[in-house]
Every structure is written in structure tokens, then in C-alpha cells.
């Protein structure tokens, strides 16, 4: 450490000096001595980092400033982690937002029970120990008609139980697009493996069934595209190319060189048409005319020919009833 940095650090007040400052007394009374001490250590560490940053301040913050930072952090730590929010996502059942809100009657029932003790694992009729899942099982069986039921924490737990009960030692058919994370970080292949089953990719089963064309959904890198082509070499592989999509956008020649037999570009026309419409109608809105927008415009006669109107008109002339004549 050079002398300048050392000089900066010498301006930093000691922790004990901060705790003995008059401004610290109300903080200790409100938040406790241990909490204030721990927060001041974090504030001092942050201030030291700032001093040593290139272009950082030449001296440490004042005692008052350091205590103010600690107070703000302590106050923020007291705010409950769960808070009411507004769901403006357009998704009614949103996992990140607590799924569906409770009905007023359900919320009132929860509040009433939460104010005291309750029979979580107590059979009120016999006084003996009961089952924690007994009440929810009764309701789920009535609702679904199932012979038995259990509530678990998330989809990953539910899938693990189902696999263990129904597919242990067997195969589970999964598409590539389903190889995602669920339940807060549990990957589908790991859940299947822990459930005692073997993951079978859907594409492999399709080939065994004699599929004419094979489509592996959404490879997200060139390496993945190459692995797909190598894994299913000789099959009639299809690639779906979408501008701006997750799969790298390649030409038909590049895909053919990898081993793909069919290349689709379903979005090209729509994207081009959307851009042309944006230019044309944007110009019409601002200039009041459709000419001079810079959008490629097909002459009306060519548009009619492209749509096949001349053939329609010829058909009408040959077989249609002239106007004014009775049918």
C-alpha cells in the first residue's frame, strides 16, 4: 500500500469512537448495541473500499455521516421482507408474486388461527397426535376425487414424489424445451435422476417411432446446434431460424453444412412487413400522405397480379352473370 492510500485510511475513525459518539446513543437504544456495532463495521468497510478506489475521496466521511449511513441501513433492515405489491405483469397466477391472492374469507381464517395456538398435529376428537397433512388431504380428496393427497412446497417436490412413486427404475420422456429449472433452482434432469428414473429425450423416441422429420427445440448456441446435428446425424433434421430468437441465426448453407436437411425462416416475412407498415403509417400520421415514407411500396397493378386477381376477373367474365340481367 502506498503512502497516499495509508494516509487516507488514517482519517478513518475507529469503531469504538463511533460507538461512544453522542449520536450513537439513540441508535443503540432503538436497535441494540450488537446490531449497531455490526452495522457500523459494514459501514466502515464500505468507506475503506471507497477511499481505496481510483479517484476516491481524500478523507473518510465524518462521524455524523457514518452514523447516518448506519442508521439508514438499520432502519431498512427492520422493514418486513414481504410487502404488498401491484401485479401489473398481466399474469394472474404469478409464481414470483405469491400466485393468487387469498379470498377475504381465507385471509380472515388464517389471521384468526395465527393469533394463537392451533391443532396442526392434534386430533381434536381423540386428543391424540394427528397428521400435519390430514386437513388438507381431506379437502384435496373431496375436490379431486383422489384416493389420497398431499401438499408439498413447490413443483419440484411434487415431481420428485411422483417420479419416485410411478417411474423409479423406468424412463421419463422429456422434450428439450422442458429441460428447465423449477421450484427455485431445481433442474428437471436432476429431479428425474433423484427420483430414480432415466431421462429419455423425446427426439430419440420420435426417431425410434419412424419420424420423417426431427425438430429439436431451441438450441441456444452454435455448440448446441453442432451437438444436435452430430447426435442425430443422418436424420432429416429441421432448424427453425427466427431473427432475434434464442437460436443462433444461420443461413441455409451453414445449416446444411452442419447436417440439417430443412431450414425454416417463419418470421422473416412478418418482420419485414411489420417494418414497412411502421414506416408507411408513421409517415402517413405525421405527413398526412402515404407517399415519400421510404417504405417499399408495391404498385397497385403488381399487387393485383401477385394476388391473382386477373385470373379471378377472367373467371367472372366467363361464368359470371352480367349486371342488369336476371339470373
N, C-alpha and C positions, 0 to 999 in steps of 0.2 A: 504494500500500500504506500502510495507516495505521500509526501508531507502535506500537500494541499488537502487530500482526502482525509488524512488524520486530523488536520486542523478543523475540518468541517464536523467530524464526528465528536470532537471535543466540545462542541457547542450543544450537544445533546444532553438534556437534563437526566439525572439518574431517576430510576423508578421510585425510590424511596422519597426523593424530593417532591415528586409529583403527588405521591400519596399524602404527604404532610402539608401540601398546599391547602389554604383555606377553602378554595373552590372544590376540593375533592371531598370534603366532609359531607355535603348533602348527597353526593353520588354514593358514597359508602353507606349512608343511612337508607337510601332508596333501593340500591341494588345488591348490597353486601360487600364486605371487604374483599372476599375472594373473587367475586365477579369483576369488580373494578380493577383489581390487580391484574387479572388475566387479560382484560381488555386493554389496559394500558401497555402491557407487554406487546400486544399485537400492534397497537398504535405506534409505539416506539420502533418496532421492527419495520413498519411501513415507512416511517420517517427516515430511518437509516438508509433504506433502499433508495428513497428519493434523493438523498444527499449524494449518493454514490453514482447516480445516473449521469451520463454525459449531459452537460447543460443544466444539471440540477441546481437547487438553491445553494447559496453560500453558507447558510446557517440553518440550524434546526428551528422548527416552529416554537413559538413561545409556550410557556407553561399553560397559559389560558387556552391557547389554540389546541394543544394536545389533549387537555381535559375536555374541551368541547367536542373533539372528534370521538373521544371515548364515550362521552355521554350520548352522542347521536347513535353510535353503534349499539350501545346497551339498550337504548330505547327501541331501536329497530328489532333487537333480539326478543323483546317482550311482545311484539306483535304476533298474534296467532298465525301459525303456518298455513292453516286452511282458512280461506276467506270467500265471501260471496263474490262471484264474477258474473259478467253478462256473456251469454253464449251468442256470439254474432257469427259463428262459423257456418251456419246453415245445416249443421249436422245435429239432429235432435238427440240421438243417443251417442254422446261423445265420451269415449273412454277417459280422455285426459281431463274432462270436466265433471267426472263423477257419474257418468251415464245419465239416467233420467232423474229429475228431481223427485223427492218423495211427495206423495199426496199429503195435503194438510192433516188428514186423519192419521196417516202413518207417522208423520213427523211428531204429532202430538203424542202418539203412543210411545214412541222412542223416548221423548222427553220425560213422560210420566214415569217410565220404568227406570230411566237413567238417574232419577233423583234419589234412588235408594237401592236396597238390595233387590235381587230378583232370582227366580228359580231357573238359572242357567242349566244346572245339572241336578235338579231336585224334582222328584216325582211328588207332586202335592197330594196325591191321593194316598200314597203309601208312606210318605216321609222318607223313603229310601233314595239313594243316589240314582239319578236319572241319566239320560243320554243328552249330551250337548246338542246333538242334531235332531233330537226327537220331534220338536215342534215344527221345524222347517221341513222335516221329512213328511210329516203328516199332511202339511199344506201342499207340498210338491206332488205327493202321490194323488191327492184329490184333484189337483189341477191337471196333471198329465195322464193319470191312469196307470202310471208305472207301478211295478211291484215293490220297488224300493227307490230311495232317492237320497242324495247327499249334496250339500252346498260346499263349494271349495272357493279358494281365494281368487283364482283367475283361470283363463282358458288353458294355460299351460298345465295347471294342476288337473283340470278336468280331462285334458287329452292324455296325460300320463296315466291316470286311473283307468280310462277307457282302454288304452293300449295294453296295460298290464292285465286287464281282465279278459279282453277279447282277442288280442293279437300277439301275445307273448309267444315267441318261438316261430312266428309266421312272418308274412311280408305285408308291408303297407304301401299302397300305391299313392305316390305324390307327384304332382307336376312341379316343374322348375319354378313357376311363378308362386307356388305355395311355400317355397323354402325361405321363410321369413322369420322374424323374431316376434314372439307373442309374450304376453304376460310380464312385460317389463324386462326383456333381455334374454328370454329362453328361445334358442334356435330350434326350429322344427326337427332337423336331423338329430340333434342331441336329445330332444324329448322322446323321439321314436326309439333311439338306442337305449335310453334309460328305461323305457317301457318294455324292453326285451324283444323288440321286433326288428326286422330288417327293412331299411328303406329301399323301395323299388321305384326307380324313376319311370314316369308314365311313358316316356318316349320308348324305353326298352320294351315295354309291354305292347305298345302300338306296333312296333316292328314285328314282334312275335306273332301278332294277330294278322299281319299282312298288309299294313297300311301302305297306300300308294305314295303318299307324300308325308313327310315328317317335319313338323314345326316345333322347335324348341324355343320356348318363350323368353324373350328379353335378355339375351346375353349383354352384359354391361361393359365389356372391354374387348379389345382385339384378341387378347389371350383366351377369353371365354369363347369367342367365335371360333377360334382355331381349335379349341378343345372339342367343341360340339362337332365341327367338321371331321376331326380325327376320330372321335368316338363312334360316329355313325357314318364312317367313310363307306361309300358305295350306295347309301340310301338316297332317295330323292328328297334331299334337304331343301326346305324353304326358308328364306330370310325375309323379314319384314322391315323395310327401311323407312323410318319416319324422321323428317328433318327436325332436329331439336329433341329427339327421343333419347331414351337411355342407351339404346344400342348404337355403337359407332356407325356413322353413315358412310357406306362404301358404295362404289359403283358396281354394276352387274359384273363387269370384268374381274374386279377384285374378289367378289364373292365367288365367282366361278373358279378362280384360281385356288381358292381355299377348298372347294369341293361342293359348294352349294349348287343345286340344279335349278332352283326357281328363286327369283328376286321380285318382291312386290314393293311398289312405291305408292301406297294408297293416299298419302297426304299431299303429294306434290301438286296435283291439280287444284285441290281445295285451297291450299295455302297461296298459290299464285292468283287464283280467282279472288280470294279474300283481300289480297293486297291491291289488286286492280280496282275492286269495288271501294275499298277505303280511299284510294286516290280520287276516283271519279266522283263519289258522293261528297267527299270532303271539299273538292273543288266546287261542286255544284252548290254546296251550302254557303261557301264564302264568296264565290264569284257570281252565283246566280245563273250559271251556264254550264253545260256539260262539255264544252269544247275547251281545249287547252289544259286539260288536267294532267297530262303526261302519262295517263294510263293507256295501255294498249287497247285500242277500240277496233272491233271487227266491223267492217262496212255492213250495212243492213242487208244488202243483196247477198253478200257472202254468208251472213248469218242464216238467211233463209235457205240457201243452198246446203249449208252444213247440217241444218235441222231436217233436210229432206222435204221442204215444202213444195218444190217444183213437182215432185212425184205425187204429192197429195193433191195439188191443184190439177194435175193431169187426170188423176183418178176421178176427181169431182166432175171435170168436164166430160169425161167419158160415161160415167154412170150416174151422175147427179141429175136431179130434176131441175130444169131451168126455172128461174124465178118468174112468177106470174102464171105458170102452167099448173093445172090441177094434177095432183099425184095419181 
